[in-house]
Each structure stands twice: as structure tokens, then as C-alpha cells.
Amino acid sequence: MAPISRRSFATGFPLGILGGGALPFTASTPSVAQAPSAVGVTPLAQIRVGRFTVTALTDGYADMPYTFFPGRTPTEVEQAATAQFVARSSGVRFVFNQYLIDDGERKILLDTGPAGSIGQTGALPQAFAALGLRRDQIDAVIVTHMHQDHMGGLIAGGQNNFPNADVYIDRRDVSHWTDPAKQNGAPDYLQTSFKMATDVVRLCPRLQAIDGPREIARGISIVDLTGHTPGHIGVRIEDAGRSLIMVSDMIFPVVHPSATDVNFLFEQDRAAAKAMRDRFFPLAAAEGALIAATHMPFPGLGRIVTDRGKMRWDVADWALQS
Ligand SMILES: [Zn+2]
């Protein structure tokens, strides 16, 4: 194995956040020029958690209309966005962060982005190129749930883009998203996810449906965060007294964690999603857990803190973590 941390990073990538302008190549580099220019830059951010190196990558972004947040009126969501200085006429901007975990032996990718199926996305291959990494070098892919924005990159182009990877997905999601009866009863905006889920099962022979919390490699554990989808999971890594929990869609920008009674349109069981947020947010705040969240502003690292009786998101200093 040629660990990215020893090759690319030893040759000029400092720890921290890199924008495209800081990368040691220009647009004339073929792999960059040919990649979808979804975001114009290839942001990368890297931290160490004990013996783990975690790199945040992003596939791009999409703006979610203010009407997509059941539990609040569009006006209320827009007002909240305005108060946080992030209001856009097109809605709440969601980024699509992926996390690459390197334990020194294996490279494990958490989620694969929408790959062009939503918004301005499809930049994950560009991020891999910036790291000097090929997708066939990934040993495992964990899909936190079977929404299109988390599994699109796995099977974009109708092929398995991570041919050497074990693919881990919670069994409840595999069952739900490949069930024709569930698909028939689902709204239009979920149909792409149902179709992609079928493709994942068909194209990924190394799919391992997982049942509940377990360690999939030393120090890398699946966390049950059911609610957003039936088999929504997170991943906790822990070493040498340090930990990081990647929580996928537990937290959305603008509306969380200050409230738990606001959902996202794609959540079919809103009560279950709320129940998990009611449990998770106070626990995470009490623990002071370092969190990485898929849709929070890149690189999605922060903590849930209690501030005068209210929960709020506290952005963590990614660049100086060590
Ligand atoms: Zn998502």
C-alpha cells in the first residue's frame, strides 16, 4: 500500500484545509481539466485521530429549497438562514462531504456523494486525483444510508467504481430500499434512491449487510443512528483517548441542532428521525464529542454544545487538530 499520508502529504500537502489554488498543479493537469468542474476547487481537510488519518473530501453542493424542512414554514427556515448569514434565494446550501479514514493499513471511505444526481456535484473523483489516489485503492466503503447523495458515487456510470472495496450498509436500509412495495408507495423524489439501491446490490458483490453496532476494523465502529432512514448509521473511530464520530445526516445546516422537531423532506418516518435527534444531540453535547457531519459546511467538523439552555453547533478547529 502507498498511504496517501506518506506520499502525497509528504510532498507538499500540509495538514489543514487546502483550496484548489493551493494545490500543486494547474488546470492543465489532465485529470483535473477533464473532471467535472462542479465546485471549481478541490477542498481537502485532514486531521489525525490517534493512529487514524481522516481526510474530508467533498463531491459538491446543492441548495435545498426552504420548503424542504417539515416542521417549519419556508419563511421560518429562510429567516433562520438570514440570521445565520447564509440565506440564498435558492434555499439552504447543503454540501456533500465524504470522509476517508486511513488506519495505516486500510483506506475506508465513508459515503460517496450524489455524483451529479443532485445539484453541483460529481467532484469526488477530482478530490481523489488531488490526493493522488485511485478509487481501486479503497479497501472499504461504508454507506451510511441509501439516499442517493450518499451512494451515487459508488455506482455512477452503471459500474462499481470501488471494485476492490468491501461495501458496508445496514441491513435495514438494504431491505427497505430494495423492496418493490416500498418503492411503489414512495414519492417521486425518493425514486432515484430506490433505483440506485438496486444498482448497488447488483453491482457490488462485496456488499456486506450489517446488523447493528459492531467494530468493522480495530477502532472503527458502526453506530446505530436509525431514524433519518431505517438503517441510518454513523461511524466512530477511537484511538489513544481521541475519538471522532461521523454522524451523516443527524444534523442539517441552519435548522439543527437548535431544534429536533424540524425534519428534512427525504425523511419518511419523521417521528423516528426526531426521536433519534432527541436522544443523540444531548448525548453528544454531554460528551463534547467531536463530530463530522455530511451536510454541515465543509469540512463538517464541530461539536454540539449547550449554550444558555439551547443546543448549537460549534465549529471545530479542523486545521489545528492533531
Ligand atoms: Zn444526505
Residues whose N, C-alpha, C, O or C-beta is under 5 A from the ligand:
A	BS01	ZN	D149 D249
